[in-house]
Amino acid sequence: MSNTPPTDVIGIDQRGIPTHACLVCGSTVFTVYASFEDYEIVAWWMDAECAQCGSPLTAPCPADRPVEEF
């Protein structure tokens, strides 16, 4: 996977509803801000960006998982 967004994809603002896959390109790799303590993630920000196309989105967390998947 390239770090350069494809030039033929136009991103859309997907923020507001947490998602586990980008609606534009289908990627499940996101760029997020995280805070670490003793080499472990202790917090992360929900604002994210698709690593493939650059679309802004809301990152999911375990509480966002649909009930039928438990």
JOFENJO-V81375 format. One record per residue. N is the residue number from 1. OMEGA is omega in whole degrees, 0 to 359 (NA if undefined). Layout:
# JOFENJO-V81375
n=<N & N>
omega=<OMEGA & OMEGA>
This chain:
# JOFENJO-V81375
n=<1 & 2 & 3 & 4 & 5 & 6 & 7 & 8 & 9 & 10 & 11 & 12 & 13 & 14 & 15 & 16 & 17 & 18 & 19 & 20 & 21 & 22 & 23 & 24 & 25 & 26 & 27 & 28 & 29 & 30 & 31 & 32 & 33 & 34 & 35 & 36 & 37 & 38 & 39 & 40 & 41 & 42 & 43 & 44 & 45 & 46 & 47 & 48 & 49 & 50 & 51 & 52 & 53 & 54 & 55 & 56 & 57 & 58 & 59 & 60 & 61 & 62 & 63 & 64 & 65 & 66 & 67 & 68 & 69 & 70>
omega=<181 & 175 & 181 & 179 & 178 & 183 & 182 & 180 & 177 & 182 & 174 & 179 & 183 & 183 & 176 & 178 & 182 & 180 & 178 & 177 & 180 & 179 & 182 & 187 & 178 & 181 & 175 & 178 & 183 & 171 & 181 & 172 & 180 & 177 & 183 & 175 & 182 & 176 & 178 & 176 & 179 & 177 & 172 & 181 & 184 & 176 & 183 & 178 & 177 & 181 & 182 & 186 & 176 & 180 & 175 & 180 & 177 & 181 & 179 & 172 & 183 & 180 & 180 & 181 & 178 & 183 & 184 & 180 & 181 & NA>
